[in-house]
Amino acid sequence: MKFESFGGGDANKKAHDSVSDATKKADPTTYSILPPEKVQTKIIRPLSEYSLPVRTAEGETYYELSGLHDPRGQQVVARMLKGILNVSDVVAVPATDGENKYYSWKLQHGKIEDENTREQMIAEQLLLQYLFNSKDHMFNKYSDWANNGRYDGGKLSHFDFGEDAYKFLETPTGRGSSIAQFMQMKPDTITYLKGKVSELESRFTGEEGKKFLQSIIDASPAHVTELFGPAEVFQKYSNINEVDLLHSVLVGRIEGLKKVLE
């Protein structure tokens, strides 16, 4: 993996090491499985399209995901972003019937070291919109309200990537509006966002980046065309390997956002 986006000397090594550490933390083979005996379920309301609060013996809070939340796609997107953005893991719990149940972990903000401004929260939500065609990550800079995100005590986190994988290959919309919002941001916010984009670039570019994406997809029980469907989208590019296609689109969007910010 190359790191041309970083400077030289000690700064380069520090950035290199930090990205490597974040990548290891995001490795799908190192997390996202909970043994059934760890889960203690407390039913608050029937599970339909809404989440069901669940607590483990250690006091961690999770929310059970129904099929309407596309839990396998959520898990893939969370694994792609973990270590770069503060995101809620989606964990699988093996069930007795052989089908996994999926839960979204409520990220404890007390464990987040760095504080963030409201504008940085907006910047990260726009990043999700730009990369994944996300339409349901929004933040009101005049309050602490965020859709599919939390801003609490100067800390921020994101959750519910329900449509982000499935709609990933759709033609992007609203780019002009996103770019206009980027251009109105303070210089230190743009610098902050450039850092996030550089981390994404270092994680996903080149053959090593493609292998990392492949490992995330391989770790899911769903086929790639189910995760990033609908399947007919892939039929338009039947001469291209599915992962090669996804990787090319992702890297292209990362490079495009980098140019916008520069």
Secondary structure, DSSP 4 states (H G I P E B T S, - for coil): ---TTS-SHHHHHHHHHHHHHHHHHH-TTSS-B--GGGEEE--SS--SSS-EEEEETT--EEEEE-GGG-HHHHHHHHHHHBTTB-B--EEEE--TTSPPEEEEE---GGG--S---HHHHHHHHHHHHHHH--SS-EE-TTSS-EETEEEETTEEEE---TTTTTTTTSPP--HHHHHHHHHTS-HHHHHHHHHHHHHHHHHHSHHHHHHHHHHHHHTSSS-HHHHT--HHHHHTTTTS-HHHHHHHHHHHHHHHHHHHH-
